[in-house]
Amino acid sequence: MPADAQAVGDLQALKAAKRRAVRVHLGSNVAANIAEMAAQLG
């Protein structure tokens, strides 16, 4: 998929610039999963 290729390229660019990155799969209930992630992060 083109989106996957874009994500891989973005990750490689961030790594080359010594930047941190995280990839998160939000599942089918995006809003609820974002809220849960925010709650977990404090």
Buried (B, 14 or more C-beta within 10 A) or exposed (E): EEEEEEEEEEBEEEEEEEEEEEEEEEEEEEEEBEEEEEEEEE
